[in-house]
């Protein structure tokens, strides 16, 4: 009873303090709103590309790499580049850590359980993320967000050479090779080089004789889709 009385007295004293000083006791939601306003007031660094506000200069510099496509941190094992050092550190686990999580469908292994869980959607055909505008579904949320930019017209990535804009960073990277002349993909059969892996694969069919495109009318096969189109126009459109 004594302890209960002391607790009541402390509570009454605390309430009296609020009355004397004119303070108002805030609810949890009011406190959260107050804290949110304080955080917003601290965000004084604004991106000139998309208007997003950040709390400090370094955060703004990291954010700007989304628009510029800059990836200054490169893996010395495979050459893959990243915007932030923390992303490179996570990536290095691929090379240094044992892959403990194995897919029971295809045998592919992963260094994290979350990576395996995400991969399993390939086999289950699960597509839980749907576009509210056209209904198209995606296995992963980031893919949905990229898709939605097609509807909104948002293009976060801009080439500083010609000011052409792109929805994805990889599209900007491929485009920039037009200006730099970079051709990282070399044919294993001849000296021809290409700026895109898909272009190189099409070229290599000349050497391998692989024919992926088949005419549904006569069954003739071709190495390139353009050859099939010309065949259909010339032979079957008459």
TORRO-317420 format. One line per 8 residues: number of its first residue (from 0); for each residue x, y, z of C-alpha. Coordinates in Angstrom, 1 decimal. Each point is the difference from the previous one (the first is absolute). Layout:
N
NUM) X Y Z  ...
% end
This chain:
238
0) 0.0 0.0 0.0  2.8 2.4 0.8  1.6 -0.6 -3.4  -3.3 0.6 -1.7  -0.5 3.3 1.9  3.5 1.1 -1.0  -0.7 -0.7 -3.7  -3.2 2.0 0.2
8) 1.7 2.9 1.6  2.8 0.0 -2.7  -2.7 -0.1 -2.7  -1.9 2.9 1.6  3.2 2.0 0.3  0.8 -0.6 -3.7  -3.5 1.2 -1.0  0.3 3.1 2.3
16) 3.2 0.9 -1.8  -1.7 0.0 -3.4  -2.9 2.1 1.4  2.4 2.5 1.7  2.2 0.4 -3.1  -2.8 0.0 -2.5  1.4 -3.1 -1.7  -2.4 -2.3 -1.9
24) 0.6 -3.8 0.1  0.4 -1.2 -3.6  -1.5 -3.2 -1.3  2.3 -2.5 -1.8  -1.3 1.0 -3.4  0.6 3.7 0.8  3.5 -0.8 1.2  0.7 -1.9 -3.3
32) -1.3 2.9 -2.1  2.2 2.4 2.0  3.1 -2.1 -0.5  -0.8 -0.4 -3.7  -0.2 3.8 -0.4  3.4 0.4 1.7  1.5 -2.6 -2.4  -1.5 1.8 -3.0
40) 1.4 3.3 1.2  3.5 -1.6 0.1  -0.2 -1.1 -3.7  1.5 3.2 -1.5  1.9 -1.7 -2.9  -2.2 -0.3 -3.1  0.6 -2.0 -3.2  -0.2 2.3 -3.1
48) -1.0 -3.0 -2.1  -3.1 -1.3 1.8  -0.5 2.3 3.0  0.6 -2.6 2.7  1.3 1.6 3.3  2.8 -1.6 2.0  1.5 0.7 3.4  3.6 0.6 -0.9
56) 2.4 0.6 -2.9  1.4 -3.5 -0.1  -3.5 -1.5 -0.3  -0.7 2.3 -2.9  3.2 -1.0 -1.7  -1.0 -3.7 0.4  -3.5 0.7 -1.3  1.3 1.9 -3.1
64) 1.8 -3.1 -1.2  -3.5 -1.4 -0.7  -0.4 2.7 -2.7  3.6 0.0 -1.3  0.4 -3.7 0.0  3.4 0.4 1.7  1.3 -3.2 1.7  3.5 0.8 1.5
72) 0.4 -3.2 2.0  1.1 -3.0 -2.1  0.5 -3.6 1.0  3.5 -1.2 -0.7  -1.2 -3.5 -0.5  -2.6 0.4 -2.8  0.1 3.7 -0.9  -3.6 0.7 1.0
80) -0.5 3.6 1.2  -2.2 1.5 2.7  -1.2 3.5 1.1  0.9 -0.5 3.7  2.8 -1.8 1.8  -2.5 -1.8 2.2  -1.5 -1.5 -3.1  3.4 -1.2 -1.2
88) 0.6 -1.5 3.5  -3.3 -2.0 -0.2  1.0 -1.1 -3.6  3.4 -1.3 1.1  -1.8 -2.7 2.0  -0.8 -1.7 -3.3  3.8 -0.6 -0.4  1.1 -0.5 3.6
96) -2.9 -1.7 1.7  -1.2 -3.6 -0.3  -3.4 -0.3 -1.7  -2.0 -1.8 2.5  -3.5 0.3 -1.4  -0.8 -2.3 -3.0  -3.1 0.1 -2.2  -1.6 -3.5 0.0
104) -1.4 0.7 -3.5  3.1 0.8 -2.0  2.9 -0.4 2.4  1.1 3.7 -0.1  1.6 1.1 3.3  -0.2 3.3 1.9  1.9 1.7 2.8  -3.2 1.2 1.7
112) -3.4 -1.5 0.8  -1.7 3.1 -1.3  1.7 -0.4 -3.4  -1.2 -3.6 -0.2  -3.6 1.1 0.9  0.0 2.6 -2.7  1.4 -2.5 -2.6  -2.7 -2.6 0.8
120) -2.5 2.3 -1.6  1.5 -0.9 -3.4  -1.1 -3.5 0.5  -3.4 0.6 1.6  -0.9 2.7 -2.5  -1.2 2.0 3.0  -0.6 3.7 -1.0  -1.4 1.7 3.1
128) 0.7 3.6 -1.2  -2.6 1.4 -2.4  -0.1 3.3 -1.9  -3.1 1.9 1.0  -0.1 1.7 -3.4  0.2 -2.9 -2.4  -0.2 -3.1 2.2  3.4 -1.5 -1.1
136) 1.6 -2.1 2.8  3.6 -0.4 1.1  1.9 -2.4 2.2  2.0 2.8 1.7  -1.0 3.4 1.2  2.9 1.9 -1.6  -1.0 -1.3 -3.4  -3.5 1.4 0.6
144) 1.4 3.4 1.0  2.0 0.1 -3.2  -3.0 -1.0 -2.1  -2.2 2.7 1.6  2.3 2.7 -1.2  -1.2 -0.9 -3.6  -3.4 1.3 1.0  1.1 3.0 2.0
152) 2.7 1.1 -2.5  2.6 0.3 2.8  3.6 -0.3 -1.4  2.6 0.3 2.8  3.1 -0.7 -2.1  1.4 2.6 -2.4  3.0 -0.1 -2.3  2.1 3.1 0.5
160) 1.3 -0.2 -3.5  -3.3 0.4 -1.9  -2.5 0.4 2.9  -2.0 -3.1 -1.1  -1.9 -1.5 2.9  -0.7 -3.6 1.0  -2.1 -1.9 2.5  2.7 -2.4 1.1
168) 3.7 0.4 0.9  1.0 -2.9 -2.2  -1.7 1.7 -3.0  2.1 3.1 0.6  3.2 -2.1 0.3  -0.6 -1.7 -3.3  -0.8 3.4 -1.7  3.2 1.6 1.3
176) 2.0 -2.5 -2.0  -1.1 1.9 -3.1  1.9 3.0 1.2  3.0 -1.8 1.5  0.4 -2.6 -2.7  0.4 -2.7 2.6  -0.5 -3.6 -1.3  0.6 -2.4 2.9
184) -1.3 -3.1 -1.7  2.4 -1.8 -2.4  -0.9 -2.9 -2.4  1.8 -3.2 1.0  0.3 -0.9 -3.7  1.3 3.2 -1.6  1.1 3.5 1.0  -3.4 1.7 -0.2
192) -1.1 1.8 3.2  -3.4 1.2 1.1  -1.4 2.5 2.5  -2.8 -2.4 1.0  0.0 -3.6 0.9  -3.2 -0.7 -2.0  1.7 1.4 -3.1  3.0 -2.2 0.5
200) -2.2 -3.1 0.4  -1.8 0.8 -3.3  3.4 0.4 -1.7  1.4 -3.3 1.3  -2.8 -1.9 -1.7  1.8 0.7 -3.2  2.9 -2.2 1.2  -2.1 -2.6 1.9
208) -2.7 -0.4 -2.6  -2.6 0.0 2.7  -3.5 0.7 -1.4  -2.6 1.0 2.5  -2.6 1.5 -2.3  -2.3 -2.4 -1.9  -2.5 0.7 -2.7  -3.4 -1.3 1.0
216) -1.1 -0.5 -3.6  2.9 -1.9 -1.6  2.2 -0.8 3.1  3.1 1.6 -1.3  2.3 1.3 2.8  2.1 3.2 0.3  2.7 1.4 2.2  -1.6 3.4 0.4
224) -3.6 1.2 0.3  0.5 2.6 -2.7  0.9 -2.8 -2.5  -3.2 -1.8 0.9  -2.0 3.2 -0.6  1.6 0.5 -3.4  -0.7 -3.7 -0.9  -3.7 0.3 0.9
232) -0.4 3.2 -2.0  1.7 -1.3 -3.0  -1.3 -3.6 -0.1  -3.3 -0.2 1.9  -1.5 3.5 -0.5  -0.4 -0.5 -3.7
% end
